[in-house]
Amino acid sequence: MGIVIVSSENIDNVLLIMGAAGDVNDEWEMLDKDYTELAKSRGCTSYEFRARRGFLRTFKKYGIVEKYTVMRKTFNLVENNG
């Protein structure tokens, strides 16, 4: 199993995990444990990470709660050659 932290910051005692990659083989408890230990080792009292909504269903049992709503507007770029 491998977990790679792409970028992280400590703001207001929260470890912000901007991206991660790896294969946890459905060992979600171990992923939570690794993030918790990493946050504690950096003096943080909690951690946050970005993920698809499906992760929220999986991680609720580990105390994860939804914090943000992400919105997107998609549009076509039109080149003006006039």
C-alpha positions in Angstrom: 0.0 0.0 0.0 1.3 3.4 -0.8 0.0 6.9 0.0 1.6 9.9 -1.5 0.9 13.4 -0.1 1.2 15.7 -3.1 0.9 18.9 -1.1 0.0 19.8 2.5 -0.3 22.8 4.7 -0.9 23.5 8.4 -3.4 26.3 8.8 -5.3 26.8 12.1 -4.1 23.4 13.4 -5.7 21.6 10.4 -3.6 19.5 8.0 -4.9 20.3 4.5 -4.2 17.4 2.2 -4.4 18.8 -1.3 -4.0 15.5 -3.1 -3.0 11.9 -2.6 -2.3 8.9 -4.8 -1.9 5.2 -4.1 -3.7 2.0 -3.7 -5.3 1.3 -0.3 -6.9 -2.0 -1.3 -10.1 -1.0 0.5 -8.1 -0.5 3.7 -9.9 2.8 4.4 -9.3 2.5 8.2 -5.6 2.4 7.5 -5.8 5.5 5.3 -7.7 7.4 8.1 -5.1 6.2 10.6 -2.2 7.4 8.4 -3.7 10.8 7.9 -4.5 11.1 11.6 -0.9 10.2 12.5 0.5 12.6 10.0 -1.7 15.4 11.2 -0.7 14.8 14.9 3.0 14.6 14.0 2.7 18.1 12.5 0.9 19.5 15.6 -2.6 19.5 14.0 -5.9 18.6 15.7 -7.7 17.6 12.5 -7.2 16.9 8.8 -9.1 17.8 5.6 -8.8 16.4 2.1 -10.6 16.7 -1.2 -12.4 13.8 -2.7 -15.4 12.7 -4.6 -18.7 12.6 -2.6 -18.4 8.8 -2.5 -15.5 9.1 -0.1 -17.8 10.9 2.4 -20.1 7.8 2.5 -17.0 5.6 3.1 -15.3 7.9 5.7 -18.4 8.9 7.8 -17.7 5.9 10.1 -14.3 7.5 10.9 -15.8 10.8 12.0 -15.4 12.6 8.6 -18.1 15.3 8.0 -18.8 17.3 4.9 -17.5 20.8 5.2 -17.6 22.5 1.8 -19.8 22.6 -1.3 -17.8 22.8 -4.5 -19.6 24.4 -7.5 -18.6 24.5 -11.1 -19.8 26.3 -14.1 -18.9 24.8 -17.5 -18.9 27.0 -20.6 -17.6 26.9 -24.2 -14.8 29.3 -25.1 -15.7 31.1 -28.3 -12.9 32.8 -30.2 -13.8 36.3 -31.5 -12.1 36.8 -34.9 -14.3 39.7 -35.8 
